[in-house]
Amino acid sequence: MTSTDNAPALPAGLTTRPLTRGDSGAVFALMAAQELEDLGSVEIEEADLVSDWARPSHDLAARSVAVLDGDLMVGYAELSGVDRADTSVLPSHRGRGIGTWLAWWLRDLGRRLGSPVVGMPVPEGGPGDRLLTELGYEVRWTSWVLQLPAGTEIAERDLPEGYAVRTATEGDLRAAHDVLEDAFLEWSVRERESFEDFHAALVGRPGFEPWNLRVVADDSGAVVGVALIHVSAEGEVAYVGRLAVRRDQRGRGLAQVLLVDAFRLARAHGATVSELSTDSRTGALGLYEKVGMRPTSTWVNRALRLA
């Protein structure tokens, strides 16, 4: 630890080191064990980590730490961008101060990097939520994982005249990136993602296929809506990772068209369940409920202001 104000120490016998890209399997196993303990299900995919770590702007070695008990990874923390943190502790090693140490490590890293705030998502009411509350972290927003259960009838949504839904071509990628970033930056306080990061995370995700990126084009061929679909390693769950419609094209039902299109395509490719997440900043919860999705878990983003 670099902070001098009562920084905690790790339990004796534990060691630390930065993460490498080769650690994706170990971090996935760690996060999956924690989610299974706290939620009763596993929502993380190893492909999520591989995709995130493929971004050329992300300096994994400088922004991460693994806590080891011998060769076993029992905790980790990572800071992405200005303020997005992720951290996990193996359930068998809870209660030993590892989570507190990781929270301090993230706080000090954020201060060194000039971050005004560091926040992370945790299941509402779970051990991570309780720990961060004790450490002075406040809730920034609430988020929900929603699911269209297996066997649910997919709603019909008509595409307005003059528009077309199709798989994105290579020539659509920059426009698709612009639609996504413009929409997300209306409510998300962060730096604009570079096209290079977007492209690397897209094609660098294990299992990526061209149909995973769908667009709505207007009668001029311009991309005005985008849906990004991920499919689990087992092929049973499809996850709509991003969904956006250009501001001047909203109110025409294009987002719902993209959603039901994603559900149908996912089923055609073998997925039985479709999921996505949204948070209280977007005001989009009602949109997803209109097409039959229901919340399955609730998370809070707790943050500590550093400046």
HELIX and SHEET records of a PDB file:
HELIX    1   1 ARG A   21  ASP A   23  5                                   3    
HELIX    2   2 SER A   24  LEU A   39  1                                  16    
HELIX    3   3 GLU A   46  TRP A   53  1                                   8    
HELIX    4   4 PRO A   91  HIS A   93  5                                   3    
HELIX    5   5 ILE A   98  LEU A  113  1                                  16    
HELIX    6   6 PRO A  127  GLU A  134  1                                   8    
HELIX    7   7 GLU A  170  ASP A  172  5                                   3    
HELIX    8   8 LEU A  173  PHE A  184  1                                  12    
HELIX    9   9 PHE A  195  VAL A  203  1                                   9    
HELIX   10  10 PRO A  210  ASN A  212  5                                   3    
HELIX   11  11 ARG A  247  GLN A  249  5                                   3    
HELIX   12  12 LEU A  254  ALA A  268  1                                  15    
HELIX   13  13 LEU A  285  LYS A  290  1                                   6    
SHEET    1   A 4 THR A  15  ARG A  17  0                                        
SHEET    2   A 4 SER A  64  ASP A  69 -1                                        
SHEET    3   A 4 LEU A  72  SER A  80 -1                                        
SHEET    4   A 4 ARG A  84  VAL A  89 -1                                        
SHEET    1   B 8 VAL A 117  PRO A 123  0                                        
SHEET    2   B 8 ARG A 294  ARG A 305 -1                                        
SHEET    3   B 8 GLU A 138  LEU A 148 -1                                        
SHEET    4   B 8 VAL A 273  ASP A 279 -1                                        
SHEET    5   B 8 VAL A 237  VAL A 245  1                                        
SHEET    6   B 8 VAL A 223  VAL A 231 -1                                        
SHEET    7   B 8 LEU A 213  ALA A 217 -1                                        
SHEET    8   B 8 ALA A 164  THR A 167 -1                                        
END                                                                             
